[in-house]
Amino acid sequence: MQTNECEAVVLAAMDYGESDRIVTLFTREHGKVRAIARHGKKSVKRFGGALDVYARLQLHLVLKEGLSSLRTVDIVNIFPHIRQDLLKIGYAGYACEVVDRFLPEAMCNSRLFRLLVSYLEQLDAFPSSADDRRFFEINLLNILGYRLSLEQCYRCGIKIGTLPGIVHYTASGEIFCADCGNGGYLLSSATRALLQKAMVTGRFGIVCFPEASLLETGAILDASIASHLTRPLHSLQFLQQILGV
């Protein structure tokens, strides 16, 4: 059997039997892969206690249909500062679960891999920030083909960018001008500009949302992400408990 060397982030992990561990890996080279690590709970020589969520690894993997086989791993980064902060743990776990739930198996997506790694590096190096979480979500949706529609009214076709003031945004992704709007979420021109900037800015920490824009952005992104999922995110419930919302 051919052993493949690749780089990966652990999206999920669970114990299996007395000594094995099953992990969901987002690999740069092969997309999302589920793999079993024989003796993964006990073998320090082969796995070094590295099979935890959001660890970044260099690994040797035998690819198979269904469940691949993980042979050895080397740690690239376990993001130690994340693991010392409960809120950072919440943000990192949420990011990994969102990627896991959105990304089909065996679909390579180097842009999404870079986004996830960049977010984990940002969390590890700087104080946790709601701005960074929303930046991650905006770009995740954009990369996966669920780009927020901010350019023109879904009903009358007028260019939204030319309009001042409030427009309406629905959970299913349509935007309406004030004349056509009916319900949904209110979205100010200032927030629209920040959302558009976030989709063309390649670095975390550049786009900062004022409190009002952060509330608008959060409502829209939470609804947009939920509309593409069939069941709630466990990590989101944990994160909300930490944040007290």
C-alpha positions as CSV (number, residue, x, y, z in Angstrom):
1,M,0.0,0.0,0.0
2,Q,1.3,3.5,-0.9
3,T,2.0,5.8,2.0
4,N,1.3,9.4,1.3
5,E,3.1,12.2,3.1
6,C,0.9,15.3,3.7
7,E,0.1,18.2,5.9
8,A,-3.1,18.4,7.9
9,V,-5.1,20.0,10.6
10,V,-7.1,17.8,12.9
11,L,-10.8,18.7,12.7
12,A,-12.2,16.1,15.0
13,A,-11.0,13.1,17.1
14,M,-12.5,10.3,19.1
15,D,-11.3,7.2,20.9
16,Y,-12.1,3.9,19.3
17,G,-11.8,0.7,21.4
18,E,-9.2,0.4,24.1
19,S,-6.2,1.8,22.2
20,D,-7.1,3.3,18.8
21,R,-8.2,6.8,17.8
22,I,-10.2,7.9,14.8
23,V,-9.5,11.4,13.5
24,T,-11.0,13.6,10.8
25,L,-8.1,15.4,9.0
26,F,-8.2,18.4,6.7
27,T,-5.2,17.7,4.5
28,R,-3.7,20.2,2.2
29,E,-3.1,17.6,-0.5
30,H,-6.2,15.3,-0.3
31,G,-8.9,17.4,1.3
32,K,-10.9,15.9,4.2
33,V,-9.9,12.4,5.2
34,R,-11.1,10.2,8.0
35,A,-8.4,7.9,9.4
36,I,-7.8,5.4,12.1
37,A,-4.6,5.6,14.2
38,R,-3.9,2.1,15.6
39,H,-2.7,2.4,19.2
40,G,-3.2,6.2,18.8
41,K,-4.1,6.6,22.5
42,K,-0.9,4.9,23.7
43,S,1.9,5.1,21.1
44,V,4.0,8.1,22.0
45,K,6.7,7.1,19.5
46,R,4.3,7.1,16.5
47,F,1.8,9.8,17.4
48,G,3.4,11.8,20.3
49,G,0.0,12.7,21.8
50,A,-0.6,14.9,18.8
51,L,-4.0,13.6,17.7
52,D,-6.1,16.4,19.2
53,V,-8.4,18.9,17.5
54,Y,-6.8,21.8,15.6
55,A,-3.3,20.4,15.9
56,R,-1.3,21.0,12.6
57,L,0.6,18.0,11.6
58,Q,2.9,16.5,9.0
59,L,1.9,12.9,8.6
60,H,2.2,9.6,6.7
61,L,-1.2,8.3,5.6
62,V,-2.4,5.2,3.7
63,L,-5.4,6.4,1.7
64,K,-8.4,4.0,1.5
65,E,-12.1,4.3,0.7
66,G,-14.0,5.0,3.9
67,L,-11.4,4.9,6.7
68,S,-7.8,5.6,5.8
69,S,-4.8,4.4,8.0
70,L,-2.6,6.9,9.8
71,R,0.9,5.6,10.3
72,T,3.0,8.4,11.9
73,V,2.8,12.1,12.6
74,D,5.2,15.0,13.3
75,I,3.9,18.1,15.0
76,V,4.1,21.3,13.0
77,N,2.2,23.4,15.6
78,I,-0.1,22.5,18.4
79,F,-1.0,26.2,19.0
80,P,-0.1,26.1,22.7
81,H,-1.5,29.6,23.5
82,I,-4.9,28.5,22.3
83,R,-4.9,25.5,24.6
84,Q,-4.3,27.8,27.6
85,D,-7.3,30.0,27.0
86,L,-10.9,28.7,27.2
87,L,-12.3,31.4,24.8
88,K,-9.6,30.6,22.2
89,I,-10.4,26.9,22.6
90,G,-14.0,27.7,21.8
91,Y,-13.2,29.8,18.7
92,A,-10.7,27.2,17.4
93,G,-13.0,24.2,18.0
94,Y,-15.9,26.1,16.3
95,A,-13.7,26.9,13.2
96,C,-12.7,23.3,12.9
97,E,-16.3,22.0,13.2
98,V,-17.6,24.5,10.7
99,V,-14.9,23.4,8.2
100,D,-15.7,19.7,8.9
101,R,-19.4,20.2,8.4
102,F,-19.1,22.2,5.2
103,L,-16.3,20.4,3.4
104,P,-17.1,17.2,1.5
105,E,-14.7,14.3,1.9
106,A,-11.7,14.1,-0.5
107,M,-12.3,17.6,-1.9
108,C,-9.0,19.6,-2.0
109,N,-9.4,23.2,-1.2
110,S,-6.0,24.9,-0.6
111,R,-7.6,28.3,-0.1
112,L,-9.8,27.0,2.7
113,F,-6.8,25.2,4.2
114,R,-4.8,28.4,4.3
115,L,-7.7,30.3,5.8
116,L,-8.1,27.8,8.6
117,V,-4.4,27.7,9.4
118,S,-4.2,31.5,9.3
119,Y,-7.1,31.8,11.7
120,L,-5.5,29.3,14.1
121,E,-2.2,31.2,13.9
122,Q,-4.0,34.5,14.6
123,L,-5.8,33.0,17.6
124,D,-2.5,31.6,19.0
125,A,-0.6,34.9,18.6
126,F,-3.1,37.5,19.5
127,P,-6.0,38.1,21.9
128,S,-9.2,36.4,20.8
129,S,-11.5,38.6,18.8
130,A,-15.1,38.5,17.5
131,D,-13.8,40.5,14.5
132,D,-11.5,37.6,13.6
133,R,-14.3,35.0,14.0
134,R,-16.5,37.0,11.6
135,F,-13.7,37.5,9.1
136,F,-13.1,33.8,9.1
137,E,-16.8,33.0,8.5
138,I,-17.2,35.6,5.7
139,N,-14.2,34.2,3.8
140,L,-15.2,30.5,4.5
141,L,-18.6,31.2,2.9
142,N,-16.9,33.0,0.0
143,I,-14.4,30.3,-0.7
144,L,-17.0,27.5,-0.6
145,G,-19.3,29.3,-3.1
146,Y,-21.8,30.8,-0.6
147,R,-20.6,34.4,-1.1
148,L,-22.8,37.0,0.6
149,S,-24.8,38.8,-2.1
150,L,-24.2,42.5,-1.5
151,E,-24.2,44.0,-5.0
152,Q,-27.8,44.4,-6.1
153,C,-31.4,44.1,-5.0
154,Y,-32.8,40.6,-5.5
155,R,-36.2,41.9,-6.5
156,C,-35.7,45.1,-8.6
157,G,-32.1,44.7,-9.6
158,I,-30.9,48.1,-8.4
159,K,-27.2,48.3,-7.5
160,I,-27.1,48.3,-3.7
161,G,-23.7,49.9,-3.6
162,T,-25.2,53.2,-4.9
163,L,-27.7,53.3,-2.0
164,P,-27.3,55.0,1.3
165,G,-28.8,53.8,4.5
166,I,-30.5,50.5,5.4
167,V,-31.2,47.5,3.2
168,H,-32.7,44.1,4.1
169,Y,-30.9,40.8,4.1
170,T,-32.5,37.3,4.4
171,A,-31.1,34.2,5.9
172,S,-31.3,32.5,2.5
173,G,-28.9,35.1,1.1
174,E,-31.0,37.6,-0.8
175,I,-30.5,41.3,-0.3
176,F,-33.3,43.8,-0.9
177,C,-33.3,47.6,-1.2
178,A,-35.4,49.7,1.2
179,D,-38.3,49.9,-1.3
180,C,-38.4,46.1,-1.9
181,G,-37.3,45.0,1.6
182,N,-39.7,42.9,3.7
183,G,-38.4,41.5,7.0
184,G,-35.0,39.8,7.3
185,Y,-32.0,41.5,8.9
186,L,-31.3,45.2,8.6
187,L,-27.9,46.0,7.1
188,S,-26.4,49.5,7.1
189,S,-24.2,50.9,4.3
190,A,-21.3,51.0,6.8
191,T,-21.6,47.3,7.5
192,R,-21.9,46.4,3.8
193,A,-18.7,48.3,3.1
194,L,-16.9,46.3,5.9
195,L,-18.2,43.0,4.6
196,Q,-17.1,43.7,1.1
197,K,-13.7,44.8,2.4
198,A,-13.4,41.6,4.4
199,M,-13.9,39.5,1.2
200,V,-11.0,41.1,-0.6
201,T,-8.6,41.5,2.3
202,G,-6.2,38.6,2.7
203,R,-5.1,39.1,6.3
204,F,-6.7,38.8,9.7
205,G,-6.6,41.9,11.9
206,I,-7.1,44.4,9.1
207,V,-10.9,44.7,9.2
208,C,-12.4,45.9,12.5
209,F,-16.1,46.1,13.0
210,P,-17.6,48.7,15.3
211,E,-20.1,47.3,17.8
212,A,-23.2,48.1,15.7
213,S,-21.7,46.6,12.6
214,L,-20.5,43.6,14.5
215,L,-24.1,42.9,15.7
216,E,-25.4,43.2,12.2
217,T,-22.7,41.0,10.7
218,G,-23.1,38.4,13.4
219,A,-26.8,38.1,12.9
220,I,-26.4,37.7,9.1
221,L,-23.5,35.2,9.3
222,D,-25.1,33.1,12.0
223,A,-28.3,32.8,9.9
224,S,-26.4,32.2,6.6
225,I,-24.2,29.4,8.1
226,A,-27.2,27.8,9.8
227,S,-29.2,27.8,6.6
228,H,-26.6,25.5,5.0
229,L,-26.5,23.0,7.9
230,T,-28.9,20.2,8.8
231,R,-28.2,20.1,12.5
232,P,-26.8,22.6,15.1
233,L,-23.0,22.9,15.7
234,H,-22.0,21.5,19.1
235,S,-19.0,23.8,19.3
236,L,-21.3,26.9,18.7
237,Q,-23.3,26.0,21.8
238,F,-20.1,25.7,23.8
239,L,-18.8,29.0,22.5
240,Q,-22.1,30.8,23.3
241,Q,-21.9,29.5,26.8
242,I,-18.4,30.9,27.2
243,L,-19.5,34.3,25.7
244,G,-22.7,34.3,27.8
245,V,-25.0,34.9,24.8
